[in-house]
Amino acid sequence: MSSLSNYGQVIAATTLALQSMLAGPPFSLNVTARALDVARSGVTGSSINLFLYSDSLISYREASAQHGPSRVIAELRYLVSAFAADVDDTDAASHRDFGTAQAAIERHPVLTVPVTASENLQVWLTPSPLTTEVLTSLWQASTAPLRVSFAVMASFTLDTTERITKLGTIRDVVKLAGAGAIAVFSGTDAGAKTVGAASAATELRKALVTVGLDSVVAPTPEETDATLDRLFERVKDEGAVLLVDDADALFGVRPEELDPDDPYAAIDVGAVLDRLGNAPGVVIIALTGPSGDELADRARVEVRFPAS
């Protein structure tokens, strides 16, 4: 399943696949995919034009997802318009093309769309009713003359759980080097994570400053800012790599409804990570379990340390 991060590519691939289906045998239509006012530019003979006029995204969560939406249903709406070869349209070719395009959609309700060289996506095509008001408003907005048209909805599902964090090694952490780069060390081997952090610091020719969550966050945003200011000053003075150890309670996967007694329930995780992204050196966050959404979105690399 393609990911939400590829949405733009999927839209383009869907348009091209729909255009190819209508243009290929047995339909063999002359198909463009342009704005309405330039649909006929350089075109001879009757033609069909695909105009993407709206889209929508509907999020939902699968039962197996830890929290948050895990899937998105995307709906693309195309205006399919038939154009005559000339003003008179004496052979009613535009009407023929109009009917052929509708029949093609009905006969091919599922379209296999190549998103990449190695990935195909199933796209469902559904003729969509168009009210006179909607049809008229689309053509008026384009300033082009009204043409016989119908709408088709192309729908598909995308995965929202993909993260930009890449799995790597200590060497990848060393390559980060720059200020504010965040790495994740995950797994149950606490000793190996500590040794790995020390090794990364040694490779960078820096000291290692190890702290717990109480040295990172405080009960209020103002106190947290002050705590981080002091921590960053220490890291800067020592020219160190920062290791935030045993950080699952804040940066790991958290329940959707937090326990009021959770000391970190009121903490804005994203805001803390934004501040850590301004740290004077590399930041390593050590977890036993998987990263929470906010950390997974911001970490540059994750190194895993399973139990030996």
C-alpha positions as a Markdown table, in Angstrom:
| # | Residue | x | y | z |
|---|---|---|---|---|
| 1 | Met | 0.0 | 0.0 | 0.0 |
| 2 | Ser | 1.3 | 3.4 | -0.9 |
| 3 | Ser | 1.9 | 5.9 | 1.8 |
| 4 | Leu | 0.3 | 9.3 | 2.3 |
| 5 | Ser | 3.7 | 10.9 | 1.7 |
| 6 | Asn | 3.4 | 9.8 | -1.9 |
| 7 | Tyr | -0.1 | 11.4 | -2.3 |
| 8 | Gly | 1.1 | 13.9 | -5.0 |
| 9 | Gln | 2.7 | 11.1 | -7.0 |
| 10 | Val | -0.4 | 8.9 | -6.6 |
| 11 | Ile | -2.7 | 11.7 | -7.9 |
| 12 | Ala | -0.5 | 12.2 | -11.0 |
| 13 | Ala | -0.2 | 8.5 | -11.6 |
| 14 | Thr | -4.0 | 8.1 | -11.3 |
| 15 | Thr | -4.6 | 10.9 | -13.8 |
| 16 | Leu | -2.2 | 9.3 | -16.3 |
| 17 | Ala | -3.6 | 5.8 | -15.8 |
| 18 | Leu | -7.2 | 7.1 | -16.4 |
| 19 | Gln | -6.0 | 9.0 | -19.5 |
| 20 | Ser | -4.2 | 5.9 | -20.8 |
| 21 | Met | -7.2 | 3.6 | -20.2 |
| 22 | Leu | -9.5 | 5.9 | -22.2 |
| 23 | Ala | -7.0 | 6.4 | -25.0 |
| 24 | Gly | -6.1 | 2.7 | -25.3 |
| 25 | Pro | -8.0 | 0.0 | -27.1 |
| 26 | Pro | -10.8 | -0.7 | -27.5 |
| 27 | Phe | -11.9 | 2.9 | -26.7 |
| 28 | Ser | -9.2 | 4.8 | -28.6 |
| 29 | Leu | -10.3 | 8.2 | -27.5 |
| 30 | Asn | -8.3 | 11.4 | -28.0 |
| 31 | Val | -7.7 | 12.3 | -24.3 |
| 32 | Thr | -6.2 | 15.4 | -22.6 |
| 33 | Ala | -5.8 | 16.3 | -19.0 |
| 34 | Arg | -5.9 | 20.0 | -18.9 |
| 35 | Ala | -7.6 | 23.0 | -17.4 |
| 36 | Leu | -10.9 | 23.6 | -19.1 |
| 37 | Asp | -10.0 | 26.8 | -20.9 |
| 38 | Val | -7.0 | 25.2 | -22.6 |
| 39 | Ala | -8.4 | 21.7 | -23.2 |
| 40 | Arg | -8.5 | 22.2 | -26.9 |
| 41 | Ser | -5.1 | 23.9 | -27.4 |
| 42 | Gly | -3.3 | 22.2 | -30.3 |
| 43 | Val | -5.9 | 19.4 | -30.5 |
| 44 | Thr | -7.5 | 18.3 | -33.8 |
| 45 | Gly | -10.5 | 16.1 | -34.0 |
| 46 | Ser | -13.0 | 15.4 | -31.2 |
| 47 | Ser | -11.6 | 14.9 | -27.8 |
| 48 | Ile | -12.2 | 14.0 | -24.1 |
| 49 | Asn | -10.6 | 16.1 | -21.4 |
| 50 | Leu | -10.0 | 15.1 | -17.7 |
| 51 | Phe | -10.1 | 18.0 | -15.3 |
| 52 | Leu | -9.3 | 17.2 | -11.6 |
| 53 | Tyr | -11.5 | 19.7 | -9.8 |
| 54 | Ser | -11.5 | 18.5 | -6.2 |
| 55 | Asp | -10.2 | 16.0 | -3.7 |
| 56 | Ser | -10.9 | 14.9 | -0.2 |
| 57 | Leu | -9.1 | 12.8 | 2.5 |
| 58 | Ile | -11.0 | 10.7 | 5.0 |
| 59 | Ser | -8.9 | 9.3 | 7.9 |
| 60 | Tyr | -9.7 | 6.2 | 9.9 |
| 61 | Arg | -7.8 | 3.9 | 12.3 |
| 62 | Glu | -7.5 | 0.1 | 11.9 |
| 63 | Ala | -8.0 | -2.0 | 15.1 |
| 64 | Ser | -4.4 | -3.0 | 15.0 |
| 65 | Ala | -3.1 | 0.5 | 15.1 |
| 66 | Gln | -1.5 | 1.7 | 18.3 |
| 67 | His | -3.2 | 5.1 | 18.2 |
| 68 | Gly | -4.1 | 7.8 | 15.7 |
| 69 | Pro | -5.3 | 7.3 | 12.1 |
| 70 | Ser | -3.5 | 4.6 | 10.2 |
| 71 | Arg | -5.3 | 4.8 | 6.9 |
| 72 | Val | -6.7 | 7.5 | 4.6 |
| 73 | Ile | -9.3 | 7.1 | 1.9 |
| 74 | Ala | -8.6 | 9.6 | -0.9 |
| 75 | Glu | -11.3 | 10.7 | -3.3 |
| 76 | Leu | -10.4 | 12.5 | -6.5 |
| 77 | Arg | -13.2 | 14.0 | -8.6 |
| 78 | Tyr | -12.7 | 14.5 | -12.3 |
| 79 | Leu | -14.8 | 16.4 | -14.7 |
| 80 | Val | -14.9 | 14.4 | -17.9 |
| 81 | Ser | -15.9 | 16.6 | -20.9 |
| 82 | Ala | -16.4 | 15.9 | -24.5 |
| 83 | Phe | -15.3 | 18.4 | -27.2 |
| 84 | Ala | -16.4 | 18.5 | -30.8 |
| 85 | Ala | -13.9 | 18.7 | -33.7 |
| 86 | Asp | -15.5 | 21.9 | -34.9 |
| 87 | Val | -18.3 | 24.3 | -33.9 |
| 88 | Asp | -21.0 | 22.5 | -35.9 |
| 89 | Asp | -20.2 | 18.9 | -34.6 |
| 90 | Thr | -22.1 | 17.7 | -37.6 |
| 91 | Asp | -21.3 | 14.0 | -36.9 |
| 92 | Ala | -22.1 | 14.3 | -33.2 |
| 93 | Ala | -18.6 | 13.0 | -32.5 |
| 94 | Ser | -18.5 | 14.7 | -29.1 |
| 95 | His | -21.7 | 12.8 | -28.1 |
| 96 | Arg | -20.1 | 9.5 | -29.3 |
| 97 | Asp | -17.0 | 10.2 | -27.3 |
| 98 | Phe | -19.1 | 11.2 | -24.2 |
| 99 | Gly | -20.9 | 7.9 | -24.3 |
| 100 | Thr | -17.7 | 5.9 | -24.9 |
| 101 | Ala | -16.0 | 7.5 | -22.0 |
| 102 | Gln | -18.9 | 6.7 | -19.7 |
| 103 | Ala | -19.0 | 3.1 | -20.9 |
| 104 | Ala | -15.3 | 2.8 | -20.3 |
| 105 | Ile | -15.7 | 3.9 | -16.7 |
| 106 | Glu | -18.5 | 1.5 | -16.1 |
| 107 | Arg | -16.6 | -1.4 | -17.7 |
| 108 | His | -13.4 | -0.7 | -15.7 |
| 109 | Pro | -14.5 | 0.1 | -12.2 |
| 110 | Val | -11.1 | -0.9 | -10.8 |
| 111 | Leu | -7.9 | 0.7 | -12.3 |
| 112 | Thr | -4.4 | -0.7 | -11.6 |
| 113 | Val | -2.2 | 2.4 | -11.2 |
| 114 | Pro | 1.6 | 2.1 | -11.4 |
| 115 | Val | 2.8 | 4.5 | -8.7 |
| 116 | Thr | 6.5 | 3.4 | -8.9 |
| 117 | Ala | 8.4 | 0.8 | -10.9 |
| 118 | Ser | 7.8 | -1.7 | -8.1 |
| 119 | Glu | 4.4 | -0.6 | -6.7 |
| 120 | Asn | 0.9 | -0.7 | -8.1 |
| 121 | Leu | -2.2 | 0.8 | -6.4 |
| 122 | Gln | -5.8 | -0.3 | -6.9 |
| 123 | Val | -8.1 | 2.7 | -7.7 |
| 124 | Trp | -11.9 | 2.4 | -7.7 |
| 125 | Leu | -13.7 | 4.5 | -10.4 |
| 126 | Thr | -17.3 | 5.5 | -9.8 |
| 127 | Pro | -19.4 | 7.8 | -12.0 |
| 128 | Ser | -20.5 | 10.7 | -9.7 |
| 129 | Pro | -23.7 | 12.7 | -10.2 |
| 130 | Leu | -23.2 | 16.3 | -11.1 |
| 131 | Thr | -25.9 | 18.8 | -10.2 |
| 132 | Thr | -26.6 | 21.6 | -12.7 |
| 133 | Glu | -25.3 | 24.1 | -10.2 |
| 134 | Val | -22.0 | 22.4 | -9.8 |
| 135 | Leu | -21.5 | 21.8 | -13.5 |
| 136 | Thr | -22.4 | 25.4 | -14.3 |
| 137 | Ser | -20.1 | 26.8 | -11.6 |
| 138 | Leu | -17.1 | 24.8 | -12.9 |
| 139 | Trp | -17.5 | 26.0 | -16.4 |
| 140 | Gln | -18.2 | 29.6 | -15.4 |
| 141 | Ala | -15.1 | 29.6 | -13.3 |
| 142 | Ser | -13.1 | 28.6 | -16.3 |
| 143 | Thr | -14.7 | 31.1 | -18.7 |
| 144 | Ala | -14.8 | 28.4 | -21.3 |
| 145 | Pro | -18.1 | 27.5 | -23.1 |
| 146 | Leu | -20.1 | 24.8 | -21.5 |
| 147 | Arg | -19.5 | 21.2 | -22.8 |
| 148 | Val | -21.4 | 18.0 | -22.3 |
| 149 | Ser | -19.7 | 16.5 | -19.2 |
| 150 | Phe | -20.0 | 13.9 | -16.4 |
| 151 | Ala | -18.0 | 13.4 | -13.2 |
| 152 | Val | -16.0 | 10.4 | -12.1 |
| 153 | Met | -14.7 | 9.7 | -8.6 |
| 154 | Ala | -11.4 | 7.9 | -8.2 |
| 155 | Ser | -10.9 | 6.5 | -4.7 |
| 156 | Phe | -8.0 | 4.6 | -3.1 |
| 157 | Thr | -6.5 | 4.0 | 0.3 |
| 158 | Leu | -3.2 | 5.2 | 1.6 |
| 159 | Asp | -1.1 | 4.3 | 4.6 |
| 160 | Thr | -0.4 | 7.0 | 7.1 |
| 161 | Thr | 1.8 | 5.1 | 9.5 |
| 162 | Glu | 5.0 | 5.4 | 7.4 |
| 163 | Arg | 7.7 | 7.4 | 9.2 |
| 164 | Ile | 10.6 | 9.4 | 7.8 |
| 165 | Thr | 12.9 | 7.8 | 10.4 |
| 166 | Lys | 15.3 | 5.4 | 8.7 |
| 167 | Leu | 16.8 | 2.4 | 10.5 |
| 168 | Gly | 20.6 | 2.7 | 10.8 |
| 169 | Thr | 23.7 | 2.1 | 12.7 |
| 170 | Ile | 26.0 | 4.0 | 15.1 |
| 171 | Arg | 27.9 | 5.1 | 12.0 |
| 172 | Asp | 24.7 | 6.8 | 10.7 |
| 173 | Val | 24.3 | 8.6 | 14.0 |
| 174 | Val | 27.9 | 9.9 | 13.7 |
| 175 | Lys | 27.1 | 11.1 | 10.1 |
| 176 | Leu | 24.4 | 13.3 | 11.6 |
| 177 | Ala | 26.9 | 15.3 | 13.5 |
| 178 | Gly | 25.0 | 18.6 | 13.3 |
| 179 | Ala | 23.3 | 20.6 | 16.0 |
| 180 | Gly | 19.8 | 19.5 | 16.9 |
| 181 | Ala | 19.9 | 16.2 | 14.9 |
| 182 | Ile | 17.7 | 13.7 | 16.8 |
| 183 | Ala | 18.4 | 9.9 | 16.8 |
| 184 | Val | 16.5 | 7.2 | 18.5 |
| 185 | Phe | 18.1 | 4.2 | 20.3 |
| 186 | Ser | 15.3 | 1.6 | 20.8 |
| 187 | Gly | 15.2 | -1.9 | 22.3 |
| 188 | Thr | 15.5 | -3.8 | 25.6 |
| 189 | Asp | 19.3 | -4.0 | 25.8 |
| 190 | Ala | 19.9 | -1.0 | 28.0 |
| 191 | Gly | 23.6 | -1.6 | 28.4 |
| 192 | Ala | 24.1 | -1.8 | 24.6 |
| 193 | Lys | 22.2 | 1.5 | 24.1 |
| 194 | Thr | 24.5 | 3.2 | 26.6 |
| 195 | Val | 27.6 | 1.7 | 25.0 |
| 196 | Gly | 26.3 | 2.7 | 21.6 |
| 197 | Ala | 25.8 | 6.3 | 22.7 |
| 198 | Ala | 29.3 | 6.5 | 24.2 |
| 199 | Ser | 30.7 | 5.0 | 21.0 |
| 200 | Ala | 28.9 | 7.7 | 18.9 |
| 201 | Ala | 30.2 | 10.4 | 21.1 |
| 202 | Thr | 33.7 | 9.0 | 20.9 |
| 203 | Glu | 33.6 | 8.9 | 17.1 |
| 204 | Leu | 32.5 | 12.5 | 17.1 |
| 205 | Arg | 35.3 | 13.3 | 19.6 |
| 206 | Lys | 32.8 | 14.7 | 22.1 |
| 207 | Ala | 31.8 | 14.0 | 25.7 |
| 208 | Leu | 28.5 | 12.2 | 26.5 |
| 209 | Val | 25.9 | 13.9 | 28.8 |
| 210 | Thr | 23.3 | 11.4 | 30.0 |
| 211 | Val | 20.1 | 12.7 | 31.6 |
| 212 | Gly | 16.7 | 11.5 | 32.5 |
| 213 | Leu | 13.3 | 13.0 | 31.6 |
| 214 | Asp | 13.3 | 15.1 | 34.8 |
| 215 | Ser | 16.3 | 17.0 | 33.3 |
| 216 | Val | 14.4 | 17.7 | 30.1 |
| 217 | Val | 10.8 | 18.6 | 31.1 |
| 218 | Ala | 9.1 | 20.3 | 34.0 |
| 219 | Pro | 5.4 | 20.7 | 35.1 |
| 220 | Thr | 4.9 | 24.0 | 33.1 |
| 221 | Pro | 6.0 | 25.1 | 29.6 |
| 222 | Glu | 7.9 | 28.0 | 31.2 |
| 223 | Glu | 9.7 | 25.7 | 33.6 |
| 224 | Thr | 10.5 | 23.3 | 30.8 |
| 225 | Asp | 12.0 | 26.0 | 28.7 |
| 226 | Ala | 14.2 | 27.0 | 31.7 |
| 227 | Thr | 15.2 | 23.4 | 32.3 |
| 228 | Leu | 16.2 | 22.9 | 28.6 |
| 229 | Asp | 18.1 | 26.2 | 28.6 |
| 230 | Arg | 20.2 | 25.0 | 31.5 |
| 231 | Leu | 20.7 | 21.6 | 29.9 |
| 232 | Phe | 21.7 | 23.1 | 26.5 |
| 233 | Glu | 24.1 | 25.4 | 28.2 |
| 234 | Arg | 25.8 | 22.4 | 29.9 |
| 235 | Val | 25.9 | 20.4 | 26.6 |
| 236 | Lys | 27.4 | 23.5 | 24.8 |
| 237 | Asp | 30.0 | 24.1 | 27.5 |
| 238 | Glu | 31.1 | 20.4 | 27.4 |
| 239 | Gly | 30.8 | 20.1 | 23.7 |
| 240 | Ala | 28.8 | 17.0 | 24.2 |
| 241 | Val | 26.3 | 14.6 | 22.7 |
| 242 | Leu | 23.1 | 14.5 | 24.7 |
| 243 | Leu | 21.6 | 11.2 | 25.7 |
| 244 | Val | 18.0 | 11.3 | 27.1 |
| 245 | Asp | 17.8 | 7.9 | 28.7 |
| 246 | Asp | 14.7 | 5.8 | 29.6 |
| 247 | Ala | 12.4 | 8.2 | 27.8 |
| 248 | Asp | 9.4 | 6.0 | 26.9 |
| 249 | Ala | 7.1 | 7.8 | 29.4 |
| 250 | Leu | 7.2 | 10.9 | 27.2 |
| 251 | Phe | 8.5 | 10.0 | 23.8 |
| 252 | Gly | 7.2 | 6.4 | 23.4 |
| 253 | Val | 3.8 | 5.3 | 22.3 |
| 254 | Arg | 1.2 | 6.7 | 24.6 |
| 255 | Pro | -2.5 | 5.9 | 25.1 |
| 256 | Glu | -5.0 | 8.2 | 23.4 |
| 257 | Glu | -6.6 | 9.0 | 26.8 |
| 258 | Leu | -3.8 | 9.8 | 29.2 |
| 259 | Asp | -4.1 | 9.0 | 32.9 |
| 260 | Pro | -4.6 | 12.2 | 34.8 |
| 261 | Asp | -2.0 | 11.0 | 37.3 |
| 262 | Asp | 0.6 | 10.7 | 34.5 |
| 263 | Pro | 3.3 | 13.3 | 35.4 |
| 264 | Tyr | 3.8 | 13.9 | 31.6 |
| 265 | Ala | 0.1 | 14.1 | 30.7 |
| 266 | Ala | 0.1 | 17.9 | 30.3 |
| 267 | Ile | 3.4 | 18.0 | 28.4 |
| 268 | Asp | 3.3 | 19.1 | 24.7 |
| 269 | Val | 5.6 | 16.4 | 23.3 |
| 270 | Gly | 5.9 | 18.2 | 19.9 |
| 271 | Ala | 7.0 | 21.4 | 21.6 |
| 272 | Val | 9.7 | 19.6 | 23.6 |
| 273 | Leu | 11.0 | 18.0 | 20.4 |
| 274 | Asp | 11.0 | 21.3 | 18.7 |
| 275 | Arg | 13.2 | 22.6 | 21.4 |
| 276 | Leu | 15.5 | 19.5 | 21.3 |
| 277 | Gly | 15.8 | 20.2 | 17.6 |
| 278 | Asn | 17.6 | 23.4 | 18.6 |
| 279 | Ala | 20.0 | 21.7 | 20.9 |
| 280 | Pro | 23.7 | 22.6 | 20.3 |
| 281 | Gly | 24.6 | 19.0 | 19.4 |
| 282 | Val | 23.3 | 15.6 | 18.5 |
| 283 | Val | 20.5 | 14.4 | 20.7 |
| 284 | Ile | 20.0 | 10.6 | 21.3 |
| 285 | Ile | 16.7 | 9.5 | 22.8 |
| 286 | Ala | 16.7 | 6.0 | 24.3 |
| 287 | Leu | 13.5 | 4.0 | 24.4 |
| 288 | Thr | 12.6 | 0.4 | 25.4 |
| 289 | Gly | 9.6 | 0.3 | 23.1 |
| 290 | Pro | 8.7 | 2.0 | 19.8 |
| 291 | Ser | 8.7 | 5.7 | 19.2 |
| 292 | Gly | 5.6 | 7.7 | 19.5 |
| 293 | Asp | 4.2 | 9.6 | 16.5 |
| 294 | Glu | 5.8 | 12.9 | 17.3 |
| 295 | Leu | 9.3 | 11.5 | 17.8 |
| 296 | Ala | 9.0 | 9.1 | 14.8 |
| 297 | Asp | 8.2 | 12.2 | 12.6 |
| 298 | Arg | 11.3 | 14.1 | 13.8 |
| 299 | Ala | 14.0 | 11.6 | 14.3 |
| 300 | Arg | 16.6 | 11.3 | 11.6 |
| 301 | Val | 17.7 | 7.8 | 12.3 |
| 302 | Glu | 16.8 | 4.9 | 14.6 |
| 303 | Val | 19.2 | 2.3 | 15.9 |
| 304 | Arg | 17.7 | -0.8 | 17.4 |
| 305 | Phe | 19.2 | -2.8 | 20.3 |
| 306 | Pro | 17.2 | -6.0 | 20.7 |
| 307 | Ala | 17.9 | -8.3 | 23.7 |
| 308 | Ser | 21.0 | -10.3 | 23.1 |
